[in-house]
Amino acid sequence: MISKIQRRNKIKTRIRGKVSGTAARPRMTVFRSNKQIYVQLIDDLAGKTLCATSSKGIEGGTKIEIAAKVGEAIAQKAIAAGINEVVFDRNGYLFHGRVKSLADAARNGGLKF
């Protein structure tokens, strides 16, 4: 029997084999802990993080509502940096709950993926 972490790492490896970010279309990766949610825009060719944000300092609401605020914040930062299109990397998590809320808010904020 494989653990939850091993299962996520297996899915994550499969996703990363197909998804790669460039300077024109960076990879938007999500990390979700029990309390916080983090998102980065990464240029894999140069190996650099273009912009990032997290839920630290954002208060009020449920975890799903906070994830939506983080999605809006990353969309604003990306558009300010001249990035309109991204490749979404759910990082082995199910596209459900906080991850889905963040992605939908980023789409509504103007990012295309």
Secondary structure, 3 states (H helix, E strand, C coil): CCCHHHHHHHHHHHHHHHCCCCCCCCEEEEEECCCCEEEEEEECCCCEEEEEEECCCCCCCCHHHHHHHHHHHHHHHHHHCCCCECEEECCCCCCCCHHHHHHHHHHHCCCEC
